[in-house]
Amino acid sequence: MVEQPDDNGRRPPPTWTTTAPARHLRLDPQARPRLVEIIRNLNDRINEAQANGWLGEVAGLKTSRDAAARRLVNLEKLRERPPVGPVDLGSPAISDDSA
């Protein structure tokens, strides 16, 4: 679906109208070591920012660290979950109510 132009005749960028799945949001179990390294690095940067009194920087880094920690927790949950196979949804029941 193509978005219609706004009042000024501009169209939004194509990325605003896409309905493709967000593959980049899926967690890759292979990325765990890198994620741990990122969290460790963010902790070091938080300590440095606190030492220098950069309060805005501290807040932003903590937000990033907390998001990375949540991703790590989700990754651990994904690793603990048993593999999922095909799911039988059954066949729909069709009744003849036309009588």
N, C-alpha and C positions, 0 to 999 in steps of 0.2 A: 504494500500500500504506500503510495506516495503522498506525503503531507502536502496540503494546500498552502500556497503562499500566505504570509501574514499580511496585515494592513499595509506594510511598507513594500510588499512585493517580494520579500525574501523567503526562501525556503530554509527549513532547519537542515543542519548537516545530516548526511545519510545515517550516521551512527545513532541518531535519535530515533530513527524509524525502524531499525533492524529488530527482528524477532529471533535471530539466531541464538542458540543456547550459549551460555557464558562458560565456555570450556576453560577459560583461564581461571575460573573460580574453583575448579575442582582440585582437591588435595592430592598430591602425588606422594605416595609413601616413600619414594626415593629422596624426597626433598627434606626429610627430617633432620639430617646433620646440618644442612644449610640453615634451616629454621632455628636450630639451637644456636648456631654461630651468630645469626642475626640478633637473637635475643641477648646473647652475651655482649655483643658489640653495643647494642642499645643501652644496656646497663652501664657499660663503661662511659658512654657518651653522657648519660644522665648524671653520673658522678662528676664528670668534668664540668658539665653545665651548672650543677649545684655549687661546685667549688668556685666558679667564676660569677655566681649570682645571676645567671641568665634564666630567670624564672619562666619566661615565655617559652624558651627552648626546652626547659625541663618538662613543662606541661605537654608540649608537642611530642617529645621523645617518649614520655610515659604513655601517651595515647597509642603511639606506634608499637611500643613494647607490649602493651596489653593486648592489642589486636594480634600481634605475632604469637603471644602466649595462648590466646584463644584458638588460633589456627593449629598450634601444636597439640592442644587438648583434643580438638576435633580429629586431628590426625591419629592420635593415640586411640580414640574411640573407634575410628575406622579400622585400625589394625586389630582391635580386640573383637570386632564383629565377625561372626562366621561368614564364609562366602555365601553369596546369594545366587541361587540358580533360577531356572525358569519358574514362573508363577502361573499356576493353572487358575484362570479366571472363570472356568466353566463355560457352558453354553447358555445363551439367553433363552428364557422360557417365553415362548410365543403362544398366546392363547387366541382362540378364534371367538371374539365377542360380537361378531356380526350377526349372530342368529337371533 
